[in-house]
Amino acid sequence: MNEQEFRQHLHAQGYPDPEVLEREANLTNEQHTHDFSAAALVLAGEISVITETGTTTCRTGDMFALENGTPHHESYGPEGARFLLSRKA
């Protein structure tokens, strides 16, 4: 998926404009939840999102979404990650 397609998808799903986020190489965070739903498009690098249903690994051009309140943790690849992220209450 490219950035234009992602922005169209966000608009269709009622998400606001995304912001660019960057995470450092090999970063792993503890399990947590958010009080918002999130949709992201990986622009560079790699992110793995781990939930009770399994692990989803996304690389450049991949999109992922998490519903509000989903317990998860994230792990970033050896090059870190740069991604567009939109949050919806």
N, CA, C and O atoms as CSV, one atom per row, in Angstrom:
chain,resi,resn,atom,element,x,y,z
A,1,MET,N,N,0.852,-1.169,0.000
A,1,MET,CA,C,0.000,0.000,0.000
A,1,MET,C,C,0.900,1.235,0.000
A,1,MET,O,O,1.912,1.278,0.699
A,2,ASN,N,N,0.521,2.225,-0.783
A,2,ASN,CA,C,1.299,3.458,-0.776
A,2,ASN,C,C,0.633,4.493,0.135
A,2,ASN,O,O,-0.461,4.269,0.651
A,3,GLU,N,N,1.304,5.616,0.320
A,3,GLU,CA,C,0.806,6.625,1.259
A,3,GLU,C,C,-0.552,7.190,0.845
A,3,GLU,O,O,-1.414,7.404,1.698
A,4,GLN,N,N,-0.754,7.432,-0.438
A,4,GLN,CA,C,-2.037,7.969,-0.905
A,4,GLN,C,C,-3.165,6.978,-0.634
A,4,GLN,O,O,-4.232,7.378,-0.169
A,5,GLU,N,N,-2.952,5.705,-0.914
A,5,GLU,CA,C,-3.969,4.677,-0.643
A,5,GLU,C,C,-4.258,4.595,0.852
A,5,GLU,O,O,-5.408,4.438,1.262
A,6,PHE,N,N,-3.213,4.700,1.657
A,6,PHE,CA,C,-3.390,4.647,3.106
A,6,PHE,C,C,-4.227,5.821,3.598
A,6,PHE,O,O,-5.136,5.645,4.408
A,7,ARG,N,N,-3.922,7.009,3.111
A,7,ARG,CA,C,-4.694,8.190,3.514
A,7,ARG,C,C,-6.155,8.071,3.080
A,7,ARG,O,O,-7.047,8.500,3.811
A,8,GLN,N,N,-6.411,7.500,1.913
A,8,GLN,CA,C,-7.790,7.276,1.466
A,8,GLN,C,C,-8.490,6.270,2.371
A,8,GLN,O,O,-9.656,6.446,2.725
A,9,HIS,N,N,-7.767,5.212,2.744
A,9,HIS,CA,C,-8.307,4.212,3.663
A,9,HIS,C,C,-8.666,4.854,5.009
A,9,HIS,O,O,-9.743,4.613,5.554
A,10,LEU,N,N,-7.751,5.672,5.534
A,10,LEU,CA,C,-8.020,6.346,6.806
A,10,LEU,C,C,-9.278,7.193,6.718
A,10,LEU,O,O,-10.141,7.131,7.594
A,11,HIS,N,N,-9.379,7.980,5.664
A,11,HIS,CA,C,-10.540,8.858,5.480
A,11,HIS,C,C,-11.834,8.032,5.446
A,11,HIS,O,O,-12.819,8.395,6.088
A,12,ALA,N,N,-11.827,6.933,4.705
A,12,ALA,CA,C,-13.011,6.072,4.585
A,12,ALA,C,C,-13.398,5.450,5.925
A,12,ALA,O,O,-14.574,5.175,6.166
A,13,GLN,N,N,-12.412,5.230,6.798
A,13,GLN,CA,C,-12.660,4.614,8.104
A,13,GLN,C,C,-12.883,5.635,9.218
A,13,GLN,O,O,-13.050,5.257,10.378
A,14,GLY,N,N,-12.888,6.919,8.880
A,14,GLY,CA,C,-13.139,7.963,9.870
A,14,GLY,C,C,-11.944,8.342,10.726
A,14,GLY,O,O,-12.111,8.943,11.787
A,15,TYR,N,N,-10.733,7.998,10.282
A,15,TYR,CA,C,-9.518,8.371,11.009
A,15,TYR,C,C,-9.082,9.775,10.615
A,15,TYR,O,O,-9.313,10.193,9.481
A,16,PRO,N,N,-8.459,10.504,11.522
A,16,PRO,CA,C,-7.881,11.811,11.169
A,16,PRO,C,C,-6.569,11.635,10.408
A,16,PRO,O,O,-6.071,10.519,10.265
A,17,ASP,N,N,-6.012,12.751,9.918
A,17,ASP,CA,C,-4.723,12.712,9.221
A,17,ASP,C,C,-3.664,12.086,10.122
A,17,ASP,O,O,-3.652,12.333,11.328
A,18,PRO,N,N,-2.781,11.281,9.549
A,18,PRO,CA,C,-1.749,10.618,10.349
A,18,PRO,C,C,-0.552,11.524,10.627
A,18,PRO,O,O,-0.365,12.562,9.993
A,19,GLU,N,N,0.244,11.095,11.592
A,19,GLU,CA,C,1.519,11.754,11.882
A,19,GLU,C,C,2.641,10.761,11.611
A,19,GLU,O,O,2.421,9.550,11.626
A,20,VAL,N,N,3.837,11.271,11.364
A,20,VAL,CA,C,5.001,10.422,11.144
A,20,VAL,C,C,5.668,10.161,12.492
A,20,VAL,O,O,5.950,11.091,13.249
A,21,LEU,N,N,5.916,8.882,12.783
A,21,LEU,CA,C,6.623,8.488,13.999
A,21,LEU,C,C,7.848,7.676,13.617
A,21,LEU,O,O,7.864,6.995,12.591
A,22,GLU,N,N,8.870,7.757,14.451
A,22,GLU,CA,C,10.083,6.972,14.252
A,22,GLU,C,C,10.434,6.273,15.555
A,22,GLU,O,O,10.288,6.838,16.639
A,23,ARG,N,N,10.901,5.033,15.433
A,23,ARG,CA,C,11.339,4.271,16.596
A,23,ARG,C,C,12.746,3.742,16.338
A,23,ARG,O,O,13.102,3.408,15.208
A,24,GLU,N,N,13.528,3.674,17.391
A,24,GLU,CA,C,14.927,3.265,17.277
A,24,GLU,C,C,15.058,1.764,17.019
A,24,GLU,O,O,14.129,0.993,17.258
A,25,ALA,N,N,16.219,1.375,16.532
A,25,ALA,CA,C,16.518,-0.018,16.223
A,25,ALA,C,C,16.422,-0.899,17.464
A,25,ALA,O,O,16.846,-0.520,18.556
A,26,ASN,N,N,15.856,-2.076,17.265
A,26,ASN,CA,C,15.780,-3.132,18.280
A,26,ASN,C,C,15.025,-2.732,19.542
A,26,ASN,O,O,15.202,-3.360,20.586
A,27,LEU,N,N,14.200,-1.718,19.469
A,27,LEU,CA,C,13.386,-1.304,20.612
A,27,LEU,C,C,12.258,-2.303,20.827
A,27,LEU,O,O,11.628,-2.744,19.866
A,28,THR,N,N,12.001,-2.659,22.063
A,28,THR,CA,C,10.862,-3.496,22.434
A,28,THR,C,C,10.172,-2.821,23.603
A,28,THR,O,O,10.836,-2.378,24.540
A,29,ASN,N,N,8.851,-2.736,23.563
A,29,ASN,CA,C,8.153,-2.148,24.704
A,29,ASN,C,C,7.299,-3.191,25.406
A,29,ASN,O,O,6.989,-4.242,24.845
A,30,GLU,N,N,6.930,-2.888,26.620
A,30,GLU,CA,C,6.123,-3.793,27.444
A,30,GLU,C,C,4.692,-3.846,26.938
A,30,GLU,O,O,4.237,-2.962,26.213
A,31,GLN,N,N,3.994,-4.902,27.338
A,31,GLN,CA,C,2.578,-5.025,26.952
A,31,GLN,C,C,1.800,-3.839,27.515
A,31,GLN,O,O,2.014,-3.415,28.651
A,32,HIS,N,N,0.895,-3.318,26.696
A,32,HIS,CA,C,0.085,-2.169,27.081
A,32,HIS,C,C,-1.172,-2.126,26.225
A,32,HIS,O,O,-1.334,-2.932,25.308
A,33,THR,N,N,-2.048,-1.197,26.522
A,33,THR,CA,C,-3.247,-0.958,25.721
A,33,THR,C,C,-3.329,0.542,25.440
A,33,THR,O,O,-2.634,1.344,26.063
A,34,HIS,N,N,-4.180,0.896,24.501
A,34,HIS,CA,C,-4.431,2.303,24.187
A,34,HIS,C,C,-5.925,2.577,24.332
A,34,HIS,O,O,-6.746,1.675,24.168
A,35,ASP,N,N,-6.270,3.825,24.641
A,35,ASP,CA,C,-7.684,4.205,24.710
A,35,ASP,C,C,-8.146,4.783,23.368
A,35,ASP,O,O,-9.054,5.613,23.318
A,36,PHE,N,N,-7.515,4.337,22.297
A,36,PHE,CA,C,-7.864,4.738,20.937
A,36,PHE,C,C,-7.568,3.566,20.002
A,36,PHE,O,O,-6.754,2.698,20.318
A,37,SER,N,N,-8.235,3.551,18.856
A,37,SER,CA,C,-7.884,2.612,17.797
A,37,SER,C,C,-6.770,3.249,16.984
A,37,SER,O,O,-6.688,4.474,16.887
A,38,ALA,N,N,-5.915,2.424,16.401
A,38,ALA,CA,C,-4.772,2.941,15.654
A,38,ALA,C,C,-4.658,2.230,14.308
A,38,ALA,O,O,-4.955,1.042,14.181
A,39,ALA,N,N,-4.222,2.988,13.316
A,39,ALA,CA,C,-3.914,2.427,12.002
A,39,ALA,C,C,-2.559,2.996,11.587
A,39,ALA,O,O,-2.305,4.190,11.749
A,40,ALA,N,N,-1.689,2.135,11.050
A,40,ALA,CA,C,-0.338,2.573,10.704
A,40,ALA,C,C,0.096,2.002,9.361
A,40,ALA,O,O,-0.312,0.909,8.967
A,41,LEU,N,N,0.923,2.761,8.677
A,41,LEU,CA,C,1.559,2.345,7.428
A,41,LEU,C,C,3.059,2.465,7.629
A,41,LEU,O,O,3.556,3.545,7.947
A,42,VAL,N,N,3.787,1.371,7.449
A,42,VAL,CA,C,5.236,1.378,7.623
A,42,VAL,C,C,5.875,2.024,6.386
A,42,VAL,O,O,5.667,1.578,5.258
A,43,LEU,N,N,6.647,3.073,6.623
A,43,LEU,CA,C,7.346,3.783,5.555
A,43,LEU,C,C,8.760,3.242,5.358
A,43,LEU,O,O,9.286,3.257,4.245
A,44,ALA,N,N,9.369,2.766,6.434
A,44,ALA,CA,C,10.719,2.199,6.377
A,44,ALA,C,C,10.939,1.351,7.620
A,44,ALA,O,O,10.377,1.630,8.679
A,45,GLY,N,N,11.756,0.319,7.488
A,45,GLY,CA,C,12.083,-0.517,8.635
A,45,GLY,C,C,11.077,-1.622,8.858
A,45,GLY,O,O,10.416,-2.087,7.929
A,46,GLU,N,N,10.973,-2.034,10.117
A,46,GLU,CA,C,10.152,-3.192,10.463
A,46,GLU,C,C,9.593,-3.049,11.863
A,46,GLU,O,O,10.282,-2.590,12.774
A,47,ILE,N,N,8.335,-3.447,12.029
A,47,ILE,CA,C,7.688,-3.498,13.330
A,47,ILE,C,C,6.918,-4.803,13.447
A,47,ILE,O,O,6.255,-5.232,12.503
A,48,SER,N,N,7.013,-5.426,14.605
A,48,SER,CA,C,6.199,-6.597,14.914
A,48,SER,C,C,5.265,-6.211,16.047
A,48,SER,O,O,5.696,-5.669,17.065
A,49,VAL,N,N,3.987,-6.494,15.862
A,49,VAL,CA,C,2.970,-6.234,16.873
A,49,VAL,C,C,2.507,-7.590,17.390
A,49,VAL,O,O,2.042,-8.435,16.624
A,50,ILE,N,N,2.640,-7.786,18.696
A,50,ILE,CA,C,2.328,-9.069,19.310
A,50,ILE,C,C,1.078,-8.917,20.163
A,50,ILE,O,O,1.037,-8.108,21.090
A,51,THR,N,N,0.050,-9.712,19.836
A,51,THR,CA,C,-1.195,-9.746,20.601
A,51,THR,C,C,-1.439,-11.176,21.048
A,51,THR,O,O,-0.658,-12.071,20.727
A,52,GLU,N,N,-2.515,-11.396,21.786
A,52,GLU,CA,C,-2.823,-12.755,22.242
A,52,GLU,C,C,-3.142,-13.689,21.081
A,52,GLU,O,O,-3.088,-14.909,21.239
A,53,THR,N,N,-3.473,-13.136,19.918
A,53,THR,CA,C,-3.797,-13.978,18.763
A,53,THR,C,C,-2.594,-14.260,17.874
A,53,THR,O,O,-2.704,-15.029,16.919
A,54,GLY,N,N,-1.439,-13.648,18.173
A,54,GLY,CA,C,-0.244,-13.925,17.388
A,54,GLY,C,C,0.587,-12.695,17.114
A,54,GLY,O,O,0.353,-11.623,17.672
A,55,THR,N,N,1.565,-12.872,16.241
A,55,THR,CA,C,2.500,-11.809,15.878
A,55,THR,C,C,2.277,-11.399,14.433
A,55,THR,O,O,2.183,-12.247,13.546
A,56,THR,N,N,2.192,-10.101,14.200
A,56,THR,CA,C,2.102,-9.545,12.854
A,56,THR,C,C,3.353,-8.713,12.627
A,56,THR,O,O,3.600,-7.748,13.351
A,57,THR,N,N,4.144,-9.083,11.624
A,57,THR,CA,C,5.341,-8.332,11.291
A,57,THR,C,C,5.081,-7.552,10.011
A,57,THR,O,O,4.669,-8.110,8.993
A,58,CYS,N,N,5.332,-6.241,10.086
A,58,CYS,CA,C,5.090,-5.352,8.950
A,58,CYS,C,C,6.385,-4.676,8.533
A,58,CYS,O,O,7.198,-4.266,9.361
A,59,ARG,N,N,6.548,-4.576,7.225
A,59,ARG,CA,C,7.708,-3.915,6.635
A,59,ARG,C,C,7.220,-2.812,5.714
A,59,ARG,O,O,6.014,-2.591,5.602
A,60,THR,N,N,8.128,-2.123,5.060
A,60,THR,CA,C,7.788,-1.011,4.190
A,60,THR,C,C,6.612,-1.353,3.276
A,60,THR,O,O,6.639,-2.345,2.548
A,61,GLY,N,N,5.573,-0.504,3.329
A,61,GLY,CA,C,4.388,-0.687,2.498
A,61,GLY,C,C,3.282,-1.488,3.148
A,61,GLY,O,O,2.182,-1.572,2.602
A,62,ASP,N,N,3.548,-2.085,4.316
A,62,ASP,CA,C,2.526,-2.856,5.021
A,62,ASP,C,C,1.749,-1.956,5.975
A,62,ASP,O,O,2.289,-0.997,6.526
A,63,MET,N,N,0.484,-2.281,6.156
A,63,MET,CA,C,-0.392,-1.556,7.062
A,63,MET,C,C,-0.843,-2.491,8.173
A,63,MET,O,O,-0.990,-3.694,7.956
A,64,PHE,N,N,-1.061,-1.944,9.355
A,64,PHE,CA,C,-1.687,-2.725,10.423
A,64,PHE,C,C,-2.621,-1.822,11.209
A,64,PHE,O,O,-2.507,-0.597,11.165
A,65,ALA,N,N,-3.543,-2.441,11.927
A,65,ALA,CA,C,-4.500,-1.698,12.740
A,65,ALA,C,C,-4.723,-2.448,14.044
A,65,ALA,O,O,-4.661,-3.677,14.094
A,66,LEU,N,N,-4.981,-1.691,15.087
A,66,LEU,CA,C,-5.320,-2.248,16.398
A,66,LEU,C,C,-6.559,-1.554,16.922
A,66,LEU,O,O,-6.675,-0.331,16.851
A,67,GLU,N,N,-7.477,-2.332,17.443
A,67,GLU,CA,C,-8.675,-1.762,18.045
A,67,GLU,C,C,-8.369,-1.244,19.445
A,67,GLU,O,O,-7.477,-1.747,20.127
A,68,ASN,N,N,-9.105,-0.258,19.849
A,68,ASN,CA,C,-9.049,0.330,21.180
A,68,ASN,C,C,-9.045,-0.783,22.237
A,68,ASN,O,O,-9.871,-1.694,22.185
A,69,GLY,N,N,-8.122,-0.706,23.185
A,69,GLY,CA,C,-8.099,-1.633,24.312
A,69,GLY,C,C,-7.435,-2.979,24.063
A,69,GLY,O,O,-7.450,-3.828,24.954
A,70,THR,N,N,-6.853,-3.211,22.893
A,70,THR,CA,C,-6.210,-4.494,22.593
A,70,THR,C,C,-4.850,-4.584,23.287
A,70,THR,O,O,-3.963,-3.783,22.994
A,71,PRO,N,N,-4.666,-5.545,24.204
A,71,PRO,CA,C,-3.355,-5.705,24.838
A,71,PRO,C,C,-2.333,-6.133,23.776
A,71,PRO,O,O,-2.589,-7.047,22.993
A,72,HIS,N,N,-1.182,-5.467,23.759
A,72,HIS,CA,C,-0.149,-5.766,22.766
A,72,HIS,C,C,1.190,-5.214,23.219
A,72,HIS,O,O,1.265,-4.396,24.137
A,73,HIS,N,N,2.236,-5.671,22.567
A,73,HIS,CA,C,3.523,-5.010,22.676
A,73,HIS,C,C,4.149,-4.996,21.293
A,73,HIS,O,O,3.753,-5.758,20.411
A,74,GLU,N,N,5.120,-4.132,21.115
A,74,GLU,CA,C,5.740,-3.922,19.816
A,74,GLU,C,C,7.230,-4.194,19.905
A,74,GLU,O,O,7.860,-3.997,20.945
A,75,SER,N,N,7.773,-4.649,18.793
A,75,SER,CA,C,9.198,-4.890,18.674
A,75,SER,C,C,9.635,-4.331,17.326
A,75,SER,O,O,9.009,-4.601,16.301
A,76,TYR,N,N,10.707,-3.555,17.334
A,76,TYR,CA,C,11.184,-2.900,16.118
A,76,TYR,C,C,12.446,-3.580,15.622
A,76,TYR,O,O,13.258,-4.048,16.420
A,77,GLY,N,N,12.614,-3.635,14.312
A,77,GLY,CA,C,13.709,-4.349,13.674
A,77,GLY,C,C,15.068,-3.685,13.844
A,77,GLY,O,O,15.186,-2.659,14.513
A,78,PRO,N,N,16.098,-4.277,13.231
A,78,PRO,CA,C,17.475,-3.795,13.386
A,78,PRO,C,C,17.720,-2.418,12.784
A,78,PRO,O,O,18.743,-1.795,13.071
A,79,GLU,N,N,16.805,-1.936,11.958
A,79,GLU,CA,C,16.926,-0.590,11.390
A,79,GLU,C,C,15.925,0.376,12.027
A,79,GLU,O,O,15.817,1.530,11.613
A,80,GLY,N,N,15.197,-0.104,13.034
A,80,GLY,CA,C,14.139,0.710,13.620
A,80,GLY,C,C,12.956,0.757,12.676
A,80,GLY,O,O,12.792,-0.129,11.837
A,81,ALA,N,N,12.133,1.782,12.803
A,81,ALA,CA,C,10.966,1.919,11.926
A,81,ALA,C,C,10.548,3.374,11.837
A,81,ALA,O,O,10.698,4.151,12.780
A,82,ARG,N,N,10.026,3.711,10.688
A,82,ARG,CA,C,9.410,5.019,10.432
A,82,ARG,C,C,8.040,4.714,9.853
A,82,ARG,O,O,7.924,3.963,8.884
A,83,PHE,N,N,6.991,5.302,10.449
A,83,PHE,CA,C,5.647,4.953,9.997
A,83,PHE,C,C,4.682,6.111,10.177
A,83,PHE,O,O,4.901,7.015,10.984
A,84,LEU,N,N,3.605,6.058,9.400
A,84,LEU,CA,C,2.486,6.980,9.571
A,84,LEU,C,C,1.526,6.333,10.546
A,84,LEU,O,O,1.228,5.145,10.427
A,85,LEU,N,N,1.038,7.097,11.507
A,85,LEU,CA,C,0.112,6.574,12.507
A,85,LEU,C,C,-1.051,7.531,12.677
A,85,LEU,O,O,-0.865,8.740,12.814
A,86,SER,N,N,-2.254,6.973,12.667
A,86,SER,CA,C,-3.458,7.746,12.935
A,86,SER,C,C,-4.192,7.095,14.102
A,86,SER,O,O,-4.258,5.871,14.214
A,87,ARG,N,N,-4.735,7.938,14.959
A,87,ARG,CA,C,-5.459,7.480,16.158
A,87,ARG,C,C,-6.905,7.935,16.079
A,87,ARG,O,O,-7.194,9.067,15.690
A,88,LYS,N,N,-7.815,7.033,16.456
A,88,LYS,CA,C,-9.248,7.347,16.431
A,88,LYS,C,C,-9.853,6.971,17.780
A,88,LYS,O,O,-9.725,5.831,18.227
A,89,ALA,N,N,-10.510,7.926,18.423
A,89,ALA,CA,C,-11.132,7.687,19.734
A,89,ALA,C,C,-12.319,6.753,19.603
A,89,ALA,O,O,-12.968,6.436,20.600
